[in-house]
Amino acid sequence: MANPPDQTAINLRVAQEADASALSTLRAAFWADQIAKGSLDNPDTNPEKLLTDTANLIKRARTVIVIATDDEKAVGYVHGQTKIIPGALAISSIEEIFVLPQYRRTTIARKLVDSALDSFRASGCQRFQLRILERNEAGKAFWQRIGFSPAVTIYEYTGSKD
């Protein structure tokens, strides 16, 4: 990175309906990044559908989306939600986090996570989870630095006979 971004210009805020377009563009980049890293999920990233889905996510109950901006340009986000499990405490999970490549290796991702965790705690949740691709060593190291640790292994079957 030739010129690292000026982190004093980075602002974090809860996403609003007016952010749907910029946020859907970031979410499309997130899914492209995940697919390149070996995600088994291949969502429908049709721009119109993604825009509608993103606008609905912003309004959904028990959902938090924090967006990072640099001079009003969206450069990253975190999407989390709280699930109410019958007979158990509420569990909040980080569903998506993405920072544009030129803004990586800064403190933006950490600040996004801290903001989401603060929001979860403010709603009374004390248990947090996330899923990460098995081969994403950089991602695992990031989450472990924050204090997350592996707790469950999830196996997936694609139905393929290959």
Residue pairs with C-beta under 8 A, 6 or more apart in sequence:
1 102
1 105
4 106
5 70
5 75
5 102
5 103
5 106
6 70
7 106
7 107
7 108
9 70
9 71
10 68
10 69
10 70
10 75
10 103
10 106
10 108
10 111
11 68
11 69
11 70
12 66
12 67
12 68
12 69
12 111
12 112
12 115
13 66
13 67
13 69
14 64
14 65
14 66
14 67
14 119
15 23
15 58
15 65
15 66
15 67
15 77
16 58
17 55
17 58
17 59
19 58
19 67
19 74
20 51
20 54
20 55
20 58
21 51
22 67
22 73
22 74
23 54
23 58
23 65
23 67
23 74
23 77
24 47
24 50
24 51
24 53
24 54
24 55
25 74
26 67
26 74
26 76
26 77
26 98
26 100
27 50
27 54
27 77
27 96
27 98
28 45
28 47
28 50
29 98
29 100
30 96
30 97
30 98
31 39
31 41
31 43
31 45
32 45
33 98
34 41
34 133
35 41
35 42
37 133
37 135
37 136
38 133
38 135
39 133
40 156
40 158
44 50
57 63
57 65
57 79
58 65
60 81
62 81
62 82
62 83
62 84
62 123
63 79
63 80
63 81
63 82
64 78
64 79
64 80
64 81
64 116
64 119
64 120
65 77
65 78
65 79
65 80
66 77
66 78
66 112
66 115
66 116
66 119
67 74
67 76
67 77
68 74
68 75
68 76
68 77
68 99
68 103
68 108
68 111
68 112
69 75
70 103
75 99
75 100
75 103
75 108
76 97
76 98
76 99
76 100
76 103
76 108
76 109
76 112
77 96
77 97
77 98
77 112
78 94
78 96
78 97
78 112
78 113
78 115
78 116
79 94
79 95
79 96
79 97
80 92
80 93
80 94
80 95
80 116
80 119
80 120
81 92
81 93
81 95
82 90
82 91
82 92
82 93
82 120
82 123
82 125
83 90
83 91
83 92
83 93
84 90
85 91
89 125
89 126
89 127
90 123
90 124
90 125
90 127
91 125
91 127
91 128
91 129
92 116
92 120
92 123
92 125
92 127
92 128
92 129
93 128
93 129
93 130
93 131
94 113
94 116
94 128
94 129
94 130
95 130
97 109
97 112
97 113
99 106
99 108
99 109
99 112
109 142
110 146
113 146
117 128
120 128
128 148
129 151
130 143
130 148
131 154
132 139
132 140
132 143
133 139
